[in-house]
């Protein structure tokens, strides 16, 4: 499969070099969605996926383009993402053999930081953002059809490709639920497959503000993404879809957000007192609509809190935390993205990951409050929905593979939102209002 992987990477790289930035970025997204990252070119101990080759070429193209570079403005979110990456590199390098650590972190940066930067450099105005989202919507259609066929048990075209993965030998994961297979497509796991679809629903839904056929297609594409997520037959993506739908429905009733947050806080307090156990144990007992092991995720939080003295400084140095017996497992499966950040990088990793979400949400909230532009406000709400849904997803699974990369692409889009907002002000606002709003945005550190 080395030749096939190189061929796919070569074709995509040529397209990336000759297409306009937003279309080149869409080609990279297509490679992420359709070509498994477990099919790699092995050079010694180094495994290089097609998507890593393409993102390298794409970023070099953007950096070499002075027009693209000139539109880039560093923001606070960039700083927090860079901080999280730096913590990850430093801790891994001081706790693992250096050659192994450098090899591991190089792949990690290509899947995360480079994807984030590519999105930041690509998305420079509303037209670019919308073009990318439209391309993503079109890409998801055949993948969702495949998900339906796979879930119904008719066709699993990627199943036999797992035999070419250097680090795992099983052909596929079969855990039927309610008579349906768990569709995983070209992804490494059904949960990752479904979560990727779920995170994109709000962005596709926002296309309803476009004119012409796209207004109607937005509903269709959002529905396609929901079906793709549900085809995974996994509780995590289903819960994420529920969160997404509730938040999108809440957009018309924003005045209810604050009372709802207060209600949730007091409800958690009441549940903890009434049940005489941590509220998250109660919540996670009822959060898997498809059944399965959700309770161990609550125990995982207990383990992390009880043993914080063991991991807070530099994590567990790549070793198993030893929580398997308490979790009822042979080993410790850290199915929580925030806890995994602590296990791998220590408390600074947890702080960095939380700060990324806090900074992104703060940016979107400020933009939403400062701007009087309904469509742009709706996009802010959509991205905020993605972030909250991602937080909910990370409470039940640690992102990896293509889904983690897609998450960082979305975060890069969030980081570009202030630039989009500034352009909207310059194009549409009254001169006096424009100057006042720009002054507020710049002084408050949004741009």
C-alpha positions, 0 to 999 in steps of 0.5 A, spaced: 500 500 500 506 504 500 505 506 492 497 507 493 499 512 499 504 515 495 500 516 489 494 519 493 499 524 496 502 526 490 495 527 486 492 531 492 499 535 493 499 537 485 492 539 486 494 543 492 499 547 489 495 549 483 488 550 486 486 557 490 487 557 497 480 555 499 479 549 494 486 547 496 484 546 503 478 543 501 482 537 497 486 536 504 479 535 508 477 530 502 484 526 503 482 526 511 475 524 510 476 519 505 483 516 506 485 512 512 491 515 516 493 508 518 495 507 511 502 510 511 508 510 508 514 507 512 521 509 512 524 506 517 521 507 524 517 513 521 510 512 518 507 518 514 500 518 512 498 521 506 494 527 509 501 529 513 504 529 506 499 534 503 498 538 509 506 540 509 505 542 502 499 546 503 502 550 509 508 551 505 504 554 499 500 558 504 507 561 507 510 562 500 504 566 498 505 573 501 498 575 500 496 569 504 501 571 509 499 579 510 492 577 512 494 573 518 494 576 525 496 573 531 490 572 536 490 569 543 487 563 541 493 562 537 497 563 543 494 558 547 494 552 542 501 554 541 502 553 549 499 546 549 503 544 543 509 546 547 507 543 553 506 536 549 513 537 546 517 538 552 513 533 557 514 528 551 521 529 550 523 529 557 520 523 559 521 518 553 527 517 549 529 523 545 529 520 538 522 516 539 519 523 542 521 527 536 519 522 531 512 522 535 511 529 536 513 531 529 507 526 527 503 530 532 504 537 530 503 535 523 496 532 525 494 538 529 498 545 529 499 544 521 492 543 520 490 549 525 495 554 522 493 552 515 485 553 517 488 560 520 491 562 513 486 560 509 480 563 512 481 570 511 473 572 509 466 570 509 466 568 502 472 563 503 469 560 510 463 559 506 466 556 500 470 551 505 464 549 508 460 548 502 466 543 499 466 539 506 458 538 505 459 536 498 465 531 501 460 528 506 455 526 502 458 520 499 461 518 506 454 518 509 451 514 504 457 509 505 456 510 512 448 507 511 451 501 507 456 499 512 451 500 518 446 496 514 451 491 513 451 491 506 458 493 504 465 495 508 470 497 503 475 499 508 475 493 512 480 489 509 485 495 508 486 494 516 491 488 514 496 494 511 496 498 518 503 497 521 501 497 528 494 493 528 492 486 525 485 486 526 481 487 520 475 491 523 471 492 529 464 489 529 459 490 535 452 490 532 447 494 536 440 493 535 441 489 529 446 495 526 453 495 525 457 500 527 460 504 521 467 507 521 468 508 514 476 510 513 476 512 520 480 508 526 474 507 530 466 508 529 466 513 535 471 517 531 467 517 525 461 519 528 464 525 532 467 528 526 460 528 522 457 531 529 462 536 529 460 539 522 453 539 523 452 546 526 457 549 520 453 546 515 446 548 518 449 555 517 449 555 510 441 556 510 443 564 510 446 563 503 442 565 497 439 560 492 439 553 492 444 553 498 439 555 502 435 548 501 441 544 501 443 547 508 438 543 511 439 537 507 447 537 508 445 538 516 441 532 515 446 528 512 451 529 517 446 527 522 445 521 519 452 519 518 453 520 526 448 516 527 450 510 523 456 510 527 451 506 532 456 509 538 453 513 544 458 518 544 456 521 537 449 520 539 450 524 545 454 530 541 448 530 536 443 531 541 447 537 544 448 540 537 441 540 536 439 543 543 444 548 542 442 550 535 434 550 537 436 555 542 439 560 538 432 563 537 431 563 544 438 566 547 435 570 553 434 563 556 441 561 556 443 564 562 437 562 566 439 555 563 446 555 565 443 557 572 438 551 572 444 546 570 448 548 576 443 548 581 441 541 578 448 538 579 448 541 586 441 538 588 443 531 584 449 530 588 446 532 595 439 527 593 443 521 591 449 522 596 454 521 590 458 525 585 453 528 580 457 526 574 456 519 576 448 520 576 449 524 569 454 518 566 449 513 568 444 516 563 448 519 558 449 513 553 442 512 549 445 506 546 447 502 552 454 500 553 459 502 558 458 509 560 459 508 568 466 507 567 467 514 565 465 517 572 470 512 575 475 514 571 474 522 573 474 519 580 481 515 579 484 522 576 482 526 582 484 521 587 491 520 584 492 527 582 499 527 586 502 522 581 500 525 575 500 533 576 507 534 574 509 530 568 503 525 567 505 518 567 511 518 562 508 514 557 506 508 562 499 505 564 496 509 570 494 503 573 487 504 574 484 498 570 482 494 576 478 500 578 475 501 571 474 493 571 479 493 565 485 489 563 488 496 562 487 503 563 483 506 557 483 513 558 476 515 555 476 522 557 480 527 553 481 532 558 484 526 563 488 524 557 491 531 557 493 530 564 496 523 564 500 525 558 502 532 559 501 533 567 496 539 569 499 544 564 496 539 559 489 540 562 490 547 563 492 548 556 487 544 553 481 548 557 484 554 556 484 553 548 476 552 549 475 558 554 479 563 549 475 560 543 468 561 547 470 568 550 472 570 543 466 568 540 462 571 545 465 578 545 464 578 537 457 576 538 455 581 543 459 587 539 457 586 532 450 587 529 450 583 523 445 577 524 449 572 519 455 573 522 452 572 529 449 566 527 456 563 524 459 565 531 453 561 534 455 555 530 462 555 532 460 556 539 455 550 538 461 546 535 466 548 541 460 546 546 459 539 543 466 538 542 467 539 550 461 534 551 464 529 546 471 529 550 468 528 556 467 521 553 472 520 548 479 522 547 480 524 540 485 521 535 486 520 528 482 524 523 477 527 528 483 530 532 485 533 525 478 536 523 477 539 530 484 543 530 481 545 523 475 547 526 479 551 531 483 554 526 477 557 523 474 560 530 481 563 530 480 567 524 473 569 526 475 576 528 478 577 521 472 576 518 468 580 523 473 586 522 472 585 514 464 586 515 465 592 519 469 595 514 464 593 508 457 595 512 458 599 518 457 607 519 463 610 519 463 613 526 460 606 528 465 602 524 471 606 528 468 605 535 467 598 534 474 597 531 477 600 537 473 596 542 475 589 538 482 591 538 483 594 545 479 588 548 484 583 545 479 580 540 484 581 534 
